Amino acid sequence: MPITEILAENARRYGDKICLTEINPELEERRALAWKEYALVESAHDTRYRKELTWREFDEKANQFAHLLLKQGVKRGDKVGILLMNCIEWLPIYFGTLKTGAMAVPLNFRYSSDEIRYALELADVSVLVLGPEFVDRVRAIKDNIPAVRSMFFVGEDSPDFAESYEGLASSCLKHAPAVELSDGDDAAIYFSSGTTGFPKAILHSHLSLVTACKVEHAHHGQTRDDIFLCIPPLYHTGAKMHWFGSLYVGGSAVLLRGVRPKWIIETAANEHASIVWLLVPWAQDVLDAIENGDINLADYDLSAWRLMHIGAQPVPPSLIRRWKQYFPHHDYDTNYGLSESCGPGAVHLGVENIHKVGAIGKAGYGWQVRVVSECGEPVKPGEVGELILFGDSVMRCYYRDPEATAATIKDGWLYTGDMAYEDEDGFLFLVDRKKDVIITGGENIYPVQIESFLRGHDKIKDAAVIGLADYRLGEIALAIIEVKPGMECGEEEIRQFCTQLPRYKRPHRVVFGSVPRNATGKIEKPKLRTKYCGENIVKKQTEL
């Protein structure tokens, strides 16, 4: 069954039910400020602040966009790029693309002009849908992307190089196009996060997407009454595949445009959200805002909120202990996955296993997992090896990259590049990326373990650890420490704190600065290596 059939079935069964709501708090704040400044009488909310779609409208808009693409000559196997911020048009455009037999190609909204061009060329994109935030970036490359024959603009005042999405799609037929699809058809190309170099194009089938729906629903038991608060970017598999659990049962979702702690709490309360998926930095920011008085939980009705789950990166146990202090009624869960496994769920902790916080869990629904040595042989419990995965949501390939595909998929198993170990109870713990391991004096150091330890310090907001070349030891660990706002922390305090670690795991050097993360919450270590490994930081460092 193609994933588009799930949408069509929801439209048939729950046509009048609201399925998507877009909330834009920044627009609301601007409106309120304008009314106050000009002493005008309050009016209804700006219609741009809140937008809604029913399941029937969702499906009809997807059908209309599909017919628009077909009129443009789009056919099975073509690729349609989606370069949009989270908005209510995003998912109908995605599903409309799939209904034609073409492949959807979501693009990272942080891409520069050159990165957009690189991705469009790598994925053979012939149609591009873009929003107002990207006009200047696309204008800069529009004459250098000859394969892109059509562009559609989502918003008002289309640029001269693109046609109006709304103006053209609104006049198209609302019924489904006569295109037969199967779960074996190619469906989407996603790009890797690019934290280790140029992103790779990851090809998934309809079977992969439908399996992701089933896995997410099996893990979190969504019902039609649940409301999922979706904050992360839809171009990434993380947010969308968690939303797939709601799609699978006809549940509602709220797209929040913005990550300020107050916006998250206000939206969760106002929209009666029952499931909220957060990244580690956002959860930390919410807790900090509560503790410094910016948020008073007594002002909000959060009784509907039943589940908070986190993914995309290792989760510090100290963070969850803090969270449970303020939200003791919340179930907590974490999932592990990657774009090559169609997002989260390949490994799953489970709400019943909060006593194992810090672990990423066990094999997810329908998945098989192993921890293997360099030779591909399973290692013993407690030994560190590479985590490999097997399941229906493993990617087909890296598009147009057979060499990288062969190095990553072996006998159907996906080699993740993540180092992990299994404890005596069968729970998996992530220790680091294979290529991020620091070898110092013959000992392997896993930065994630040190980073998690450092974040347990009351004054530390975030931490990253990278390797520095060293003549004597080969490599040494450098810790970049980001201190919480309003707090002071010195090198001696960090040195004393780190005495709790075995000596070989203690960072040799420390600097204080910001820890950059990408839109999915992963530390951008190439940026840190560029900044710190190539410059003289002796005056900022201390031996620990």
Secondary structure, 3 states (H helix, E strand, C coil): CCCHHHHHHHHHHHCCCEEEEEECHHHHHHHHHHHHHCCCCCCCCCCCCEEEEEHHHHHHHHHHHHHHHHHCCCCCCCEEEEECCCCCCHHHHHHHHHHCCCEEEECCCCCCHHHHHHHHHHCCCCEEEECHHHHHHHHCCHHHCCCCCEEEECCCCCCCCCEEHHHHHCCCCCCCCCCCCCCCCEEEEEECCCCCCCCCEEEEEHHHHHHHHHHHHHHHCCCCCCEEEECCCCCCHHHHHHHHHHHHHCCEEEEECCCCHHHHHHHHHHCCCCEEEECHHHHHHHHHHHHCCCCCHHHCCCCCCCEEEECCCCCCHHHHHHHHHHCCCCEEEEEEEEHHHCEEEEEECCHHHHHHCCCCEEECCCCEEEEECCCCCECCCCCCEEEEEECCCCCCEECCCHHHHHHHEECCEEEEEEEEEECCCCCEEEEEEHHHCEEECCEEECHHHHHHHHCCCCCEEEEEEEEEEECCCEEEEEEEEEECCCCCCCHHHHHHHHHHCCHHHCCCEEEECCCCECCCCCECHHHHHHHHCCCCCHHHCCCC
